[in-house]
Amino acid sequence: MADIFDAYALADAWDEMFERPGEVRTAYEPVLAALQPMEPAELRFRADQMARSFTDRGVTYAFAGEERPWPLDLVPRVLDALEWDLIQRGVSQRVRALEAYLADAYGPCRAFEDGVVPWRLLLNSPHFHRAAHGVEPPGGVRIHVAGIDLVRDEAGDFRVLEDNVRVPSGVSYVIENRRAMTRIFPSLFAEQHVLPVDGYGQRLLAALRAAAPDGVGDPRVVVLTPGPSNAAYFEHALLARLMGVQLVEGHDLVCRGNRVWMRTTRGEMPVHVVYRRLDDDFLDPLHFRPDSVIGCPGIMNAAQAGNVTLANAVGNGIADDKLLYTYVPDLIRYYLAEEPVLPNVESFRPDEPGQLEAVLDQLDQLVVKPVDGAGGQGIVIGPHADRQTIDRVRKEVVADPRGWIAQRPVALSTSPTLAGERMAPRHIDLRPFAVNDGSDVWVLPGGLTRVALQEGNLIVNSSQGGGSKDTWVLAEGPAEGPAAEPTGPLPEVAPRQLGPDGERPVAQEGAQQQ
C-alpha cells in the first residue's frame, strides 16, 4: 500500500513534522503512524465528512461573499512541552508589558517622557481615545483577552508577528477543531497526553467576574455582539453559552444614572461586566461614531464612573498598532526589566529619519503592512508583488510614512496539509490566546494554527482563503485517559438564550474582528 507521504517534498522552510526527508520529529511519530496506513481517498472522505458536520452545526466563515464550512486540516500541529513552555512564557510576558504600556499611555506617560517611545506614536494614533484617559479599570486590567500571532522562522525559532488586544477572535475554532479531531482520531488522544482546551470558557468567565467593579458581590456578565450578520457571531454565541451568560445586542442594554441595565422579560437587570465584541468606534454613539446603531448610548459614561467594566478596555488599539509592535521589546525591558522571551520579526519604521529611504530602496525585498490593517488586508509581499503594485505602495508609503511598517520576509514554517488526495507542505502561523484575571496571565494550551491553503502563499487569514489545524500541546508523561476532550456535542448555539437567572432579553430576534 502506498504511503501518503511518499511524494511529500520539503519546502524551503522549517518543516514542523519532518527534520529531513523521511525522518519524522519525535513529537509527530504517533501522528505519522496513524496516518500512514490510510488511503488518500479515506482521508479525503473524513475531511469531507468533517466539513459537512461543521456546516450542520453552523461552524462557518465568510469568504468571497459566501458562507463556507470552517476548513480544518486533518494533520494536527504538535508542540512538545519545552516548546510550549517557551511560548506561554513569551506570550504572558508580552501581555504584561502591553498592559503596563496602556496604563502608562492613559496615565502618567512615563515611557514618553523618558524617550522610550516617541510622543507622535501616541498622539497620531487613530485608536487613542481621550475618553479612556484616567479610567482606572478594576485590578488594573485592560487586556482581559489577547491573541498574539507567532511564526516559526527558517531556523526553527518562534517570533512574534503581531499583537491583538482589541477584539481578538478565533478561540471558538480552537474549541471546535479539538472536538472534531477527537471524533476523527480518538485513538491518538489515548496514545498522547494532549493538554485540553475545553476549560477556556470557565477561565474567561472567572477573569471577567474578577474584573467587576469594586463592591459587587455577584457580578452579572454579558457578551455584547454586533448581531448575527457579524462574521464572528458564531464565536460570540458559543462563548456566551460556554460561560452560561447572556448574549446581548446594543438595543438590549440601557444606561441610566451612569449604570448599565439589561432589558429582560422580567424587568431590567443590572449589568456589571460587558465582554464586548465590537470595535470602539461603534460602542457608544455619544462618544464615538454618532451613526452607530449597534452600540449602547452612555455605556462609556458608566465605565468612566466605575459602574461597569468593559472587556477589553476602550482604547487598547494603541497597543496593537503595528508601529507600536516595533517598540515592544524596548517596552519589555523598560516596564518589566526583562529580556524578551520571544523576539520580533526584523522591522523598519518608515516614519523615522533615514528609514523611509531604506524601505523605499528595498520595497521589492520587504513585506509592507498598514499599521491598522487586520485580516491580512493591505499587506504587500515585495518578492511576490508585480511592478504596478510596488509603485502603488511606494506612493502610499511616501504620502503617509506613519501608516506603514516594513519587515524582512520570513519563510513561515510548513506543515503537511491535505491538498486534494495528497500531502503537501503549506505555510502556517500560530495564535495563542491569553486570559488575564489581574493576578495571572493564563495561556490556552495550543491556540489557533492557521494555514495558507494555496501553495507558496504566506497569508494565512481565513478571510484570505486560509484554513486551520488543531494545535496539540503535549504534556510530560503518559496519557491519562482515552481522550483529552469530551466528544459529545456542544449545546446548540442560538442568538438568544436564558441567562443564569432565567432572564431573557426583550428582543427575541437577532438584529472588525481581529
Disulfide bonds with the S-S distance in Angstrom:
none
